[in-house]
């Protein structure tokens, strides 16, 4: 008994040491590494800083990789719960940190764009590592092939079919050679898409202005659009005129 007790204590100390070390790798002042205490668990945008994103995304990728490995390492027969549901529930931290993409699209700047160029290839590779994971797809396919024998409800059945379809459409059935080509194309496409967005934004933000000085030319526009154009004219010190820019709320109604 003494030997068993000593072993238990030793194991507990090892686990405690591991957890402490693991915790030290995370800066707990980073909001992404903590539970949100906001209403409805919305991201605390007032606390999130640009430097918080990359560590959270890298940690999120590592965590989801470990979660995927725990699925593929299972010896039990693949089921909805231990494969489809487990996959669906993986990547919680990465999902939290992925608001970077939304912010970069809606309210970017030079610093965010530079960070996006670091994050984008990491995310592209991570998505491929999941969708082209042979062992994971094998388990998903097993559930898919036996879906009508598993007594699944309508929602579960749809989830199984959707996951299988996503894997298949993302190259899971391709040969190793074709998957390597696909990885390269996905990486190139992700960076080209990012570059296109940057170029499009730069073009939109150019100092182009359409100045209207004849009120009759505004016929057909809503009062809100006309008021906004007049406000822009005042900002540009062109009182009494209407200014339209390439920004969507301004130019699209005019066109």
Buried (B, 14 or more C-beta within 10 A) or exposed (E): EEEEEEEEEEEEEEEEEEEEEEEEEBEEEBBBBEEBEEEEEEBEEEBBEEEBBBBBBBBBBBBBBEBBEEBBEBEEEBBBEBBBBBBEEBBEBBEBBBBBBEBBEEEBEEEBBEBBEEBBBBBBBBBBBBBBBEEBBEBBBBBBEBBEEEEBEEEBBEBBEEBBEEBBEBBBEBEEEEBEEBBEEBBEEBBEEBEEBBEEEEEEEEEEBBEBEEEEEBEEBEEEBBEBBBEBBEEEEBEEBBBBBBEEEBBEBBE
